[in-house]
Each structure stands twice: as C-alpha cells, then as structure tokens.
Amino acid sequence: MASFYKDWGAIGGTSNFLAYGDFPQSEKEPESLFMPRGVIMNRSMSGVKPVDPAKVTEHVARSWYDGKADKHPFQGETKPLQEDPKYNTKDNDGRYSWLKAPRYDGHACEVGPLARVLVAYGSGQKQISPVVDKVVNTLGVNADALFSTLGRTAARGIEALVIGEAMQGWVMELVDNLKSGDTKTCESYEMPDKAQGVGLNDVPRGALGHWIVIEGKKIKNYQYVVPSTWNLGPRDAKGNVGPLEEALIGTPVADPKKPLEVLRTVHSFDPCIACAVHVIDPDSNEVYKIKAL
C-alpha cells in the first residue's frame, strides 16, 4: 500500500528521536535490550547516543499548569491552573495545552515505533536492519523517507513483524523455564526509608518513564512522562515546537474545514490524549470539531 503514497515520504517528519528500549534478554540493561535504548539528534542515524535520564525535563511555560520553570521529573509537579483556561494565547500568557512539554537535553524528541526502529537501525540491530532495508528498497526510496508520516506508519509494521518472530523463541524459553521448575513470577521488595528511582521502558506508543521519590518509607513525589506527552507536547519557554507540531508544519491541506491531511499525520502518532487535541483557525480563532470514523 505504501507504494501508492510515496509522496508522504516527504511529509510529516521530525528531527530528534528517543527510545528507552525494551525486551531485555538478560539481567544486564540496557546492554541486552532486544529493542535498543538510544537517542538520535538531527536525524543522524549513524550517531545514536546513550540515554541519560538526568537530561529529561518537563516544561510548562505553554501549558495550563502553575509555574513556568522546567523541572526534572524527580522535582516535577502537576498542578493545573485554577482559573478557566483560554484558547486565546494572548489572554493567557501563551498557554494553550493541557500537556506538558518533555525535553531531552533541551530538545523535543519523537518517541514510538519510528523512534525505536530508527534507533535499532542506527545501532545495527541484526533483526531490524534487513527488514528496514527491504522496505526501503522495495519502495524505491532512500532512507531519508523514513523521517515522515509514511516512515512512521511503516515502522509500526516493521517492528510488529520482527518482535512477533522473536516472541516465538521467548515463549519456548518460558516453557523450558516452567519445565525446569522455575515458576517464580515476582521479586520480594521492602520499602526503603529514603530513596529515589526511575523506571524506563518502551510501550507500544513509545518511551515511558516513571520517577519516584521516597522519604520515611512513603512516596513523597511521583511523576510519569508518557509517550503521547512527548509527541503531542506544546512549545517550551524558548518557543521550540513539539514533535507533532513540527511534523505538521508545511503539510498541504486541500480543505481547512476538513483537514484530512492533518489527521493522517496525527493518526500516525497514535495519540492517546484526546483532551489535548485541537484544530484552531488562526484567523478567526474558531475551534473545529472533527469527527473521524
């Protein structure tokens, strides 16, 4: 089907990509992750870098939350504005979304199937690489076409195929473990008096991070940064756009009142936060309600 939409290989792209990775093959993480962990900046697939959780921050200067300072999730807060938020950004200090704006080292990053596939491909993951090459060669496009709505959709199919095939072996390993008498399903845990920790993994929609601070054997602070927040987050205090905003810039739209082209790219991100999705006419400030069947 992609061969009929090859023009979408030049539409809907972003620049930076983040994947926490998943499916550890041993107790060593992230080294043993089947889908590797890494970050790609400026579309440099040959320059996949390790992920440093300390570089993750959330910005709220353009969001309907108290404060303007960006914070690391360990210090993060989620305090909605008490007054009625306005769509007119001039009347509301530039705020226009219920989403925060996650950033990695100050940069907006796309997460999800495309990010995972690009990080795996750039890392030379032996199961992903040949499938990506086959897709690109079959379509007769270059690798740059992956940075697009077309590539985002193709990546979902690529990883589903590769992970599906790998699961056959994982299931048999589980069967062998059960046969050998290894039926343990959980680890015992005792709440420490004071600690902080982070859990990073990839879920279908992308990079998911859980951040917890414990004091007196109780949870003092808990924040999680979810995939759709990474992808659909608004601008930050410096005016840098979020991934979806970047992807939509320059998209040709035949009918502004029926922005099917916009929806095509939005759907490719598989968003999960309906309350934060708005289509606004920049001239009239009218909010359009679009019903997608």
N, C-alpha and C positions, 0 to 999 in steps of 0.2 A: 504493500500500500504506500510505503514511503516514496516509492519512485514517482508517484503522481503528485507529490507535494515537495519536490526538491527545492523549490524557491523558499520554503520555510527553513532551509538550512542556513539562511542568512537573516532570519528574523527571530527576535526573542532571546537573544544571547545575553550573558552576564560575563563578568571578568574574573571573579575570585570564587574559590570552591573549598569547602571544608567537609571532611568526613572523619568521624570518630572511629569508624570501622566496626566490624562485628564478626561473630563466629570464631572464637578462639579455639585453636587446635591443641593447646596445652595450657598450663598454668602461667606461661610467660606472655604477658600482654604489655605493649601492643605487638610484640615481635611475631607472635603466632597467629594473629588475626587473619582469617581467610579473606575478608574484605579489608584491605589495609587502612590504617589511620594516616591522615596527612592533610596538608593544606597546599593549595595551588594559587598563586598570585599572578595576575595579569595573563592568565591563560597559558602559563609556562608549564606544560606537562612534563618537560624534562627537568623541572626544578621543584619536585614535590618535597615539601619540608615537613619535619615532625611537628606535631601539635603540642603547644604549650598551654595548658589550661589557665595559667596565670594571665594570659593575654586576652581572655574573654571578658568583655564588659557589656553592660546594658545601658542604653541611652534613653532618656525620657523627655528631652527638651521639646520634641514634637509630638509627644503622646499625652493623653489625658490622665496624667498622674502627677502627684505632688513632686515638686523639685525640678531641677534642671541638670544636676550633675550626673555624669556617667559613673557607674559603680560596678565593681566585680561582684558576681553573684553571692559570694560569701558575705558581703555587706549590703546586698540588694534589698530593696523594699518594693512592695506592691501596694501603693496607696492611691486609689482612684481620686480624682478631683471631686469635691463635694458639690460644686455648682454644676448647672446644666451645661455640658459642652456644646460648643457651636461649630458648625461646619465652616463658617466664615473665618478663615485663619487670621484675618486682620483684627477681628474682635476677640481672639482667644490666644494671643501670644504665639501664633504659629503652630498650634497644636491641632492635629487632625486625625488621630488614630487611637484606638484602644490598645494597640500593640506597642510594646517597647521596641527598641532598635538595637538588637545584638550586634556587636562588632568584634572582630578578631584582630588584635593589634591595630585597632582603629579602622579596619576595613570591613565593609559589608561583604558577606560570603553567602553564596548559594549552597544549600545542603539538599540531600536527597539522592535519588538514583543516578542522576547525571554526575553529581559530585563524587559519589562512590566509584562509578565506572571510570571517570577521568583519573582519580587518584590511583585506582588499581592499574589502569593502563599505563600511567606515568611511572608507576612503581615496578612495572614489568610483571605483574601478576600473571602466572602462566595459563590460568584458565580463562581469564577475561580477555587478554590481549589478542588471541587468534579470532575470537568472536567479533571483537570490535573491528579488526582488520577486514574480516569477511563482510561485515555490514557496509563499511566504507567503500570497499572495492566493488561490491555488488551494485551499490547506488551510483558508482562512478563519481564520487565526490572526494574532496580531500578531508583531512582530519579536522580542519577548521569548521567544517559543517556541523561538528558535534556541539559547538557552542551556540545552540539555537533551540527553538521550540521543537524542531524535528529531532535534534540530538537528544533532548530531554526525554522525549517520548520513546525514542529508540533504546535509550539506556535502561528504561524500565523493563523492556522486553529482554535485553541482553543479560541483565543480572538475574532476571527470573529464570532464564534458561540455565545459566551457569550454576546458580545456587540450587536449583531443582535437581540438577545432575549430581552435585556434590552431596546433597541430602541422602541420596541412596546409600552412600558409603557411611555417612554419620548414623543412619538408622541401624545399619548392621553392626556398627561399633557398640551402639547401645544394647542391641540384642546380645552381643558377646559379653558385655559387662553384666547383664542380668543373669546370663547362664553361669557366669563365674561366681555368682553370689553377691555382686556389688549392687545393692539396691538402695544405697544412700541417696537421698534426694535433697538434703539441705545441710547447712553448717550451723552448729550451735553458736550463739552470739551473746555477749554480755555488754550492756551499755556502758561505755567508759564514763568517767566523771567529767572529763573535758576533752574535746576533740573537734576536728573538722575534717570533712571528707567530700570527695566528689566521685560520682559515677558517670562514666562516659560510654555511650554505645550508640549504634545506629539502629533506628527503627525504619519501617518502610518509607516514611516521609522524610527521613534524614537524621541529622545529628541531634541527639538528645542528651542533655546534661542535668544531673541532679546534684545540688550543692547543699550541704548541711553543716550547721554549727551546733555543737553540744556543750552545755555547761550544767553542772550539777546533775548529771545523768538525765537531763531533759533537753528537748530540742529548743534551742534559742532562736535559730533562724533557719528557714528552709526556702530555697528558691529553685525553680527548674526553668531551663531555657529550651523551648521546644522547637521542632523543625519549622512549623509554619510561621513562628515568630521571626526566625532567621530569614525566611524567604519573603514574607509579606511586611516586615517591619518598615516603619516610615524613615524619613530623613533623620539624621542626627543633628546635634547642635551646630556643626560646621556646614550643614546643608547637603552632606553626601547622601545620595539616594539609596534606598534599599534594593535588594536583588530584583524583586518583581517590578518595581518602578523602573529600574534600569532596563529590564527586559522589554518593557512596553514602549520605551522611547523610540520613536521612529516607525512604529507599526502602522502600516497603511490601513485605514478604516474607510470602507465604502459608505456606510451609513452610521453617523454618530449615535442615532437613536436605537440602532440595532448593531451594537459593536461586536459582531461575531468574531472578528479577528482578534479583538482584545481577549474575549473569552477563551479562544483557542490556546493562547499562551498562558492565561490564568489556570486553565484546566491542566496544562502540562505540569504545573507545580503541585497539583493535587492538594489544594489548600484545605485546611481544617478549622478555619476561624471565620465563620460566616458573618459575625457581627462586625468585623473589621473591613469588609469588602464593600467599597462604594464606587459608583461611577458618577462623576460630577462634571457638569458643563462648565468650563472655565469662564464663559461669558455671562451666563445667567445664574450660575451657582446652583442650578437645579440638580437635584439628586435623582438619577434614573433608577427605576426598579426593573431589573431584567430577569425574566423567568426562563431558566434553562431546562429543557426537557431531555 
